[in-house]
Amino acid sequence: MRKPRAAMGSGRRKQAASQEGRKKCALSSSRAKTSAPDGLARQPEEVEASVSPYHLFRDTAEVTAFRRGLLNWYDRKKRDLPWRRQAEDEVDLNRRAYAVWVSEVMLQQTQVATVINYYTRWMQKWPTLQDLAGASLEEVNQLWAGLGYYSRGRRLQEGARKVVEELGGHMPHTAETLQRLLPGVGRYTAGAIASIAFGQATGVVDGNVVRVLCRVRAIGADPSSTLVSQLLWRLAQQLVDPARPGDFNQAAMELGATVCTPQRPLCSQCPVQNLCRARQRVECKRLSASQNLLGSPDVEECAPNTGQCQLCPPPSEPWDQTLGVANFPRKTSRRPPREECSATCVLEQPKALGGARILLVQRPNTGLLAGLWEFPSVTLVPSEQHQRKALLKELQSWAGPLPATHLRYLGEVVHTFSHIKLTYQVYGLTLEGQTPVTTPPGARWLTREEFHTAAISTAMKKVFCVYEGHQPGTCKGSKRSQVSIPSSRKKPSLGQQVLDTFLRPHISTDAPSLNTAAQ
């Protein structure tokens, strides 16, 4: 039976619209197949063999446009940061490299707003490699206290000593030698120092750059996989501007930190939006939805006739229209931190000669919080009775005989480190009288003023907050931490006020990035 003429016309219009939509959506794919005549944008053969051209920069004009757009935007919009000023103004290459090195190490897993004050104080105290090499680990830990990931400061000083004692005070100039010769310097940090301080044309990949490149080339596979990681480093190396490598790398990180953000990216402000495959895909999806097209291109626009692309999102993770470009990169599954428990006690002599004093003991030189000071602690045992007994025994090993009946339970502190969620059961014990208590090596009796400037962790500041404010109430901590004490709140104590002031710069809404432009 012949179909009505109107229906046939409607079908042709729908088919034509579908074809037009496919043409628009596949335009970027056809452009990707253009070869680079001068080799500027050519990828290694092994990458070409395993990756669809859709995810590569195969056109010299695209690479040039990306560089020009990004650098022009950076020149107008870059943030005024102390390490950038120091790198730009410093003539001495070794001092410039040292300044970049310090900033890069501090910015690992830490936000810019938090780092600024630490960086300024660090450079005022140790303006040169020689100054840092001559400092004690205790001084380094003291200044680093509260910044987290404490091994970074120790390795930074170890590296400074190696440069001064073994390399004649001269920093290695290339990414390869920086990574090979300096302790704690990985591929990213080495590339950042080499490009920013010495002008080496080497790319860098941090959390922000991963996000930018995955969106610009619509890479939806797991960014932590070997294939994606290798490709991202190759793309970064291909794109870096040989005339301004340091500025280019900082611009890429700045873009990811301020515009191409994890949530709610500002695509309209992006200087490379016309080259962004994720944005093109959003437009394709929007066009398909508005015209009610069927069979709109998905993986096939990337790798027709070759099956599932290794870099496209897996079929098990369908496109989320509400996320837009934030569908890229794919979120990697993180192993939850292991949970541990500890009992800790603030032991105080309120009537000690010269003023009230509290006992701190030093942690071992290796492992978590190496070399920092803390209140005496023991690993938690199942029952509270045994817990109190074990804690009292630990206290007596440092301070001699103590009255067990005076040991008071005050509350709980939960603090999350990078890989450990540690719950502290907090106790307090007050000693009467003015008789000084002798202490073995590795222990100190400090005044409250000395405590607040000592090399102690944020977790211990929270523990002290519970001790100071053990009257009913709750002491506010960071987003990722929790402090619990008995109910019914009173006016915040001095300890709580100090803790709130200390923690406020550290509160974040997103996971920190690993770069000079981190958020």
Disulfide bonds with the S-S distance in Angstrom:
Cys25-Cys284 2.14
Cys465-Cys475 2.07
